[in-house]
Amino acid sequence: MKKTFTLLLSAICLQLFSQTYTITVYNTQNSGIASNNIQDFKLKNGTMWIVTNAGLTKMVGTTFTNYNNVPVGSDPLNKVAIGTNNNVFMSTYATGFIKYNGSAFTTYTTSNSQLPNNSINDMATDSAGNLWLACPNGLVKFNGTTFTTYMSGAQVNSLGIDQSDNVYFAINGMLRKINANGAIADVTDGVYKILRATTSGIYISTGDGLGKIVGNQYEYLHWMGGNSCLADCGLSTADVDNTGDLWLGLMPNCANGGVQRFTDCITYSPQNSALPNPHITSIDATSSTTVWAGTQEGGLVKFSTNLEAEDFEAKTFSVFPNPAKNSFQIENSQDIVSISFYDIRGVVVKTITSEFDNSIDVSGLGSGIYLLQAATADGKFFAKRFVKE
């Protein structure tokens, strides 16, 4: 049985430094999505396939279609991949995987196929439509009929496929790859998880930082914490937009979690934006103007630079002088109840809850770029880029 819903949009505007975004949240209260717990999603040709702890959902435009007849029992779906001929594959934690061909579901398990393990850690498809599975006891290729297992007995926790159909996979801290001829080679060690295969390379989490693989060349991009702009959080996912900006999905094992545009070190978290949840499970940087993120308990989130609903500048406040050395003043402050200062990591460094009509002392702030977020009495948030000299 399928149920189709039409989205009731609710957009919240946020200006971060030099970029203005509309953050639109799709959840069970304002849309037809079946669950706020987004496990994974894939976007292709304008159609998004989403797996949640409630099953499979298709999103086209602003219309959601929930498939309540996916044969998974009580075991939730954890990954989704799109193959050729519009086949959609969904994996589970303990009951194998399912193929949906547009009209029927087919389940593959150890009891009815050559699948070596019912637990699937990760999955992806290559250009020929082969499905690759990361399993606790090997790397598995499924061509639609036959299963082939590589590195039998090895625990594969993640995988990614590059533009040449080389399959990269992580085993016990080692990154390996298998080419189209089936030859396996070691690439590098110290790998915790493959985050994403993109047109610009394979991005990996090292456990304490971020790395990138192009061919057999390894580049250590940044470490976590300290003076690094990389947020001190576990990395869950990544993608690169059409301008080359790298976007990271973070886990909430640090102060804020959220989404980081790593290229310019801007972090979006529930503390400084309308992001509803800090745990990002999946991300798709469709373009520099549209980025999608799935959250663990907050639903699906769209970052967009197209302000469709209303004029942001008409509702924002004015700060002068800006840049400022020791103090500044605010115009149009009558509805403001608090102002918070965020540094480029998304960390609150100063909060003011009164005397907005007077000069605000910032002599104690270090020189740099900050985000001033103003909260109003009716629960809205507006932001302004502020430079401290």
Secondary structure, 3 states (H helix, E strand, C coil): CEEEEECCCCEEEEEECCEEEEEEEECCCCCCCCCCCEEEEEEECCEEEEEECCEEEEEECCEEEEECCCCCCCCCEEEEEECHHHCEEEEECCCCEEEECCCCEEEECCCCCCCCCCCCCEEEECCCCCEEEEECCEEEEECCCCEEEECCCCCEEEEEECCCCCEEEEECCEEEEECCCCCEEEEEECCCEEEEEECCEEEEECCCEEEEEECCEEEEEEECCCCCCCCCCCEEEEEECCCCCEEEEECCCCCCCEEEEHHHCEEECCCCCCCCCCCEEEEEEEECCEEEEEECCCCEEEEECCCCCCCHHHHCCEEECCCECCEEEEECCCCEEEEEEECCCCCEEEEECCCCCCCEECCCCCCEEEEEEEEECCCCEEEEEEEEC
